[in-house]
Amino acid sequence: MRVVGYVRVSTEEQAKSGLGIEAQIEKIRSYCKLYDLDLVDIVVDEGYSGKSLNRPGLQRVLKKPEDSIADGIVVAKLDRLTRSVADMGYLLNRFFQDKQLFSVSENVDTRTASGRLVLNVLISVAQWEREAIIERTKDALRAKKREGRKQEEMFRLDMM
């Protein structure tokens, strides 16, 4: 089976260091060798969030099935593809009807019913994780803002 590897890092720092990219590529190559998958290409999106499918590399990978050079996609980890249940549903309905998805870390193989079930559970967890990160960040920013106001008030009182 011919597959394309897909790699993504979220930040420019990760893209510049290359560490995240190289680790993902190595995992994909090893997985393909182990499972006798013919890795025909590796596509990299550097500095793109997983919150949207609008990424240049991913769009190249998601060509119409008849235009594609591969029968499936291999990712190092599912959250490199997406962290959205809705986006995964879209991909499953539009792209992975004719193509297969393999995830190294989660050992997902959509050629089987069990693989598709595990995929659905894991992508729900990935979306929850993304939403939890957003909540924590907002809470931290609100706390900093409150502390900043208190510090300003304290400073004004000291000046009196």
C-alpha positions in Angstrom: 0.0 0.0 0.0 1.3 3.4 -1.0 1.1 6.1 1.7 2.0 9.7 2.3 3.4 10.9 5.6 2.0 14.1 7.1 3.9 16.1 9.7 2.9 19.3 11.5 4.3 21.6 14.2 2.2 24.4 15.7 4.8 27.1 16.3 7.5 28.8 14.4 10.0 27.9 17.2 9.2 24.2 16.7 9.6 24.7 13.0 13.0 26.4 13.3 14.4 23.9 15.8 13.3 21.0 13.5 13.2 18.7 16.5 9.5 18.0 16.4 9.6 17.6 12.7 12.5 15.2 12.6 11.0 13.1 15.4 7.7 12.8 13.6 9.4 11.9 10.3 11.5 9.2 12.0 8.3 7.7 13.6 6.5 7.6 10.3 9.5 6.0 8.5 9.9 3.3 11.1 6.1 2.6 11.2 6.0 2.2 7.4 9.0 -0.1 7.4 7.5 -2.2 10.2 4.1 -2.6 8.5 5.5 -2.8 4.9 3.8 0.4 3.7 5.4 2.1 0.7 6.1 5.7 1.9 6.0 7.7 -1.3 6.3 11.2 0.2 6.4 13.2 3.4 4.5 16.5 3.6 5.3 19.0 6.3 3.3 22.0 7.6 5.6 24.2 9.7 4.0 26.6 12.2 0.3 25.7 11.6 -2.3 25.1 14.3 -4.4 22.0 14.2 -7.6 24.0 14.8 -8.2 24.3 11.1 -7.8 22.0 8.0 -6.7 25.1 6.0 -3.0 24.2 5.9 -1.1 24.2 2.6 0.6 20.8 3.2 -2.6 19.1 4.4 -4.5 20.5 1.4 -1.8 18.9 -0.9 -2.3 15.6 0.9 -6.1 15.7 0.7 -6.2 15.8 -3.1 -9.2 14.2 -4.8 -8.7 10.4 -4.5 -8.3 10.1 -8.3 -5.5 12.8 -8.3 -3.6 11.3 -5.3 -0.4 9.3 -5.6 -1.2 7.2 -2.4 -3.8 5.0 -0.8 -3.4 6.4 2.7 -1.9 8.9 5.1 0.4 8.1 8.0 0.7 10.6 10.9 3.0 10.3 14.0 0.1 11.3 16.2 -3.6 12.0 15.5 -3.4 15.5 16.9 -1.0 16.4 14.1 -3.9 15.9 11.7 -6.6 17.6 13.7 -7.9 18.1 17.2 -11.5 18.7 16.1 -14.2 16.1 16.1 -16.1 18.0 13.4 -13.0 18.2 11.2 -12.2 14.5 11.7 -15.8 13.7 10.8 -15.4 15.7 7.6 -12.2 13.9 6.8 -13.7 10.5 7.4 -16.7 11.2 5.2 -14.9 13.1 2.4 -11.4 11.7 2.3 -11.1 8.5 4.2 -13.9 6.7 2.5 -11.4 5.8 -0.3 -8.2 6.2 1.7 -6.7 4.8 4.9 -5.4 6.6 7.9 -2.6 5.3 10.1 -1.4 6.9 13.3 1.9 5.7 14.8 1.5 6.7 18.4 -2.1 5.6 18.8 -1.7 2.5 16.6 -4.8 3.5 14.5 -5.4 1.6 11.3 -8.7 2.5 9.6 -8.8 -0.6 7.5 -10.5 -2.3 10.5 -13.8 -1.5 12.4 -11.8 -1.5 15.6 -9.3 1.0 14.2 -12.2 3.3 13.2 -13.7 3.1 16.7 -10.4 3.9 18.4 -10.0 6.8 16.0 -13.3 8.3 17.0 -12.6 8.0 20.7 -9.1 9.4 20.4 -10.1 12.4 18.3 -12.8 13.2 20.9 -10.1 13.2 23.6 -7.8 15.4 21.4 -10.6 18.0 21.0 -11.3 18.0 24.8 -7.5 18.5 25.4 -7.5 21.5 23.0 -10.5 23.0 24.7 -9.0 22.5 28.1 -5.8 24.2 27.1 -7.9 27.2 25.8 -9.8 27.3 29.1 -6.6 27.2 31.2 -5.1 29.9 29.1 -8.1 32.2 29.4 -8.2 31.6 33.2 -4.5 32.5 33.5 -4.9 35.6 31.5 -7.9 36.7 33.6 -6.0 36.1 36.8 -3.0 38.1 35.5 -5.3 41.0 34.5 -6.9 41.0 37.9 -3.5 40.9 39.6 -2.4 43.8 37.4 -5.3 45.9 38.5 -4.7 45.2 42.1 -1.0 46.1 41.7 -1.9 49.4 40.1 -4.4 50.2 42.9 -1.7 49.3 45.5 0.8 51.5 43.7 -1.7 54.5 43.7 -2.3 54.0 47.5 1.4 54.0 48.2 1.8 57.2 46.3 -0.8 59.0 48.5 
